[in-house]
C-alpha cells in the first residue's frame, strides 16, 4: 500500500490495534480471527483463517467495501440479479461454528429498499470489519429498525444433535430456515424481492439438510459467499448473530468464573483445562462443542497439572 492507503487502513483498524514489537512493523491489529501487520516497506500481511477474506475487502485506494458495494467477482454462489444491493431483501448469516466455547447463533434480518440508507447511516458493514464493542452498540439499533429473528442454539442441544450424527451444515441450515420463516411472519404478508443466505453449502445440499421440515422457504432464495458485502440485510444479520454470540459468551464466562476465549487455539485449551479442574467434565461439556479436538487437549493439560 502507498502512504494514503496505509493511513486509511490504520484508521480503519485503530479500534483493534495491538502491540507488535517486531522489526519494521508500523502498525498491527487483530480482528475477527485475522492478524493484520503493516510494515515500513508498505507491505501489509493478513494472517489467520479469515485472512484472505479480510484482505479482499481492500480495493485500489484502500477503501473497504460496504454492504451496498458492487458484488465482488470472488463471491461464489448463485448468479445475482442486477441492482440487488438496493432491493428489499431478507438476509441471513451465522457465527460461533468455529468456536469451542459458546453457541452457534443465526440471525435473519429484513432491510427494505427504503431502509438501506438508514442501515448505512448506522454504520452497518460485514461484522468481520467491525469491532465487538461497535457491534454491541449498533446491534440494538438494528433490532429496533428492522424486522429480525435471532436464534441461539445452546451448547447442550448442539452436543445432543451432533451426537446423533447431525453435521454443522445441517444444524446451520435448519436454523437459517427457521430464522427466515420468523422474519417472513413478521412482515404480515409483505414479500421481499429476494432472500439472500450467506452460503455455507451449495443449494442442493442446503435443501437436502432441511428436507424433513414442514415449512421450507424456497421462493426467491439466493445463495452467495461474502453476502455481507452484497446487501445490507446480510450485514445486519451478521452483526445481530455476532452480538448474540458475544452476549452468550458473557453469560457463560460468568458461570465458568473465567473469561472464555474465542476460537479454538491454545488459549482455549488452557482455559478449558482450568475449567475442567475446577468444575469437572459435565460442566465443561455444557459450555462447549465437545466434539472439538479441544476437549481432548484440555483433558491432557488438566492431567499434567494434576500430576504436578
Buried (B, 14 or more C-beta within 10 A) or exposed (E): BEEEBBEBBBEBBEEBBEEBEEEEBBBBBBBBBBBBBBBEEEEBEBBBEBBEBBBBBBEEEBEBBBBBBEBBEEBEBBEBEEEBBBBBBBBBBBBBBBBBBBBBBBBBBBBBBEBBEBBBEBBBBBBBBBBBEBBBBBBEBBBEBBBBBBBBBBBEEBBEBBEEEBEBBBBBBBBBBBBBBBBBEBBEEEEBBBBBBBBBBEBEEBBBBBEEBEEBBEEBBBBBBBBBBBBBBBBBBBBBBBBBBBBBBBEBBEBBEBEBBBBBEEEBBBBBBBBBBEBEEEBBBBBBBBEBEBBEBBBEBBEEEEEE
